[in-house]
Amino acid sequence: MMGNELLDKISEWRKVAENQEDYFIKFALEYFTFNALLRIAYYPNRVGVRDRDLINKLKEDKKCREFVMSDNGIKRWIEQFKNELDKKALKNLSRNSDIRLSDAENWNNFVEAVYVIRNNLFHGYKTPDDKRDQRLVEIGYHLLKGFNSFLVKRVSNHA
């Protein structure tokens, strides 16, 4: 499946995510889209690319960084994310380490922190009734939407 057909599927997944009430479900669905978009944008003809490779490629993407960091709606979520991590570091439970955002402009830390939310959620470390987990997943969802808005534009230009 290539081109516009795949973009239509991605658009459908994003609409399903947006129509959910639970941020854990919204985040998971938006992350599926994020993962597909990263693969299309960075490794369109390669199979077996690891998520870590995709995240590292995103960290190197200056255009995505400029888009995300210049959007006031997304910046508001980045600030809220930083405030949450200032109160208490994000635990990377897969690696037993802590993540903080030294400042709201630290792109690499910011991308890594969103990925850690994904890892913690997908590996069963997040709890739906925990208020902090709910907040981090909600913020993560909105940040993923920002990444995906940029990636959809990039991929659409090459479809």
N, C-alpha and C positions, 0 to 999 in steps of 0.2 A: 504494500500500500504506500503510495507516494503522493506528493503534491497536495492538491486541493482536497482530495478525499481524506487524507490524514489530518489536515488542518480542520476539516469539518468535524472529524471525530474529537479532536482536541477541544474545539469549541463546545461540543456537546458535553464533554466531561467537565469543563469549566462551568457551564450552566448548571449541571447537576450539583456541583460543589456549592455554587452560590445559593442554590435553593434549599440547602440543608440548614437545619437549625443548630446542630451539634458541631462545634468547632473541631472536634477530633475527626469527624467524618469529612468536614470541609477541608481540613488540612491534608488528610490522606488522599482525597481525590485531586486536590490541587497539586500535591506532590507527584502523583502519577503523571499528570500533565507536564509538570516541571521536568521530570526525568526524561520523558519522551522528547520534549523540546530541546533539552540539552544534547541528547543523542543526535537529533536531526541537525541542530545548529553546528555542533563541533565535530561529530564523527558520522556523517550521513551514510557512508558506505562501508562502515566497519562494524563487525559483529563482536560481541563479547567484551565490550568496553565496561570497565568497572565504574561504579558510582564515584569512587574516590578520584578517578581520572576526570570525570565530568565536573566534579566540584573544583578540582584544581584548574581546569580550563576556564570555568566561570570566574575564578579569582583573577585570572590573567586578562579577562575581557574588559578593556578600558571603556568601550562604548556602553556596555551594560552598566558598569559602575557609574559613568556619567549620567546615564538615564535615570537610574534608581536614586542616586544621591542628589539629583537636581529636582526630583518630583516632590513637591511640598506634602502631598498626601502620604507618600511613602516615608518621607523624612519624619513625619509625626510618629509613625509606627516605630521607626528606628530609635527615636528618642525614648519612646515608651519602653522599648526593648532594653535600651541602655539603663534606664531607671530601674527596671526589674532586676537586671544583672548587677546593678550597684548595690541593691538591697541584699542580694544573695546570688552568688555565682551559679552559673548553669553547670550542673554536674554532667560530664561526659561519662556515663555509666559503663560504656563499652571499654573505655580506656582508663577509668578511674582518675580523671583529671577535672579541673575546673576551667570554665571559660567566662571571661568578663570582656566587656567592650571598653577598651581604654579611652576611647572617645567615639562619638557617633560617626566619625569619618573613617574609622578603621575598617576598610572594605574586607580584607582577608578574615579578620576576626568575626566580622558581621556574617559573612557567608558561612564560615565554619560553624558559628553558633546556630544558624538556621538548620544546618545539616545535623548538628547534634540533637536538636529537637526532634528531627526525623528519626534519627537512630534510636533515641530514647523511647519514642512512641512506638516505632515498628518492632523494637526488640522487647517490648512489654514493660518498660520502666516508668511509663506515665500512667497516672490513675485518673479516670474520668471525673471522680468526685473530689479531687484535690484542687483547691482554688488556685494555687500557684501553677500547677500543670495546665489547668484550664486557661489561665491568662497567657502563659507562654505559647500554648498551641494556637490560641486566638491571634496573638501577635504574629507568630510564624506563618499562619494562613495569609494574613494581609501582606506580609513581606513576600511570600511566594507569588501572590497575585501581581506584585510589582515586577518581580523577575520575569514572570510569564508574559506580562504585557509587552515587555521589551523583546523577549524571545519570539513571541508570535509575530511581531513586526519584522524581525530579522528573517525568520523562516518564510514568512509570506512573500517577502521580496525575492526569494530564491525558488519559490514553488513553480 
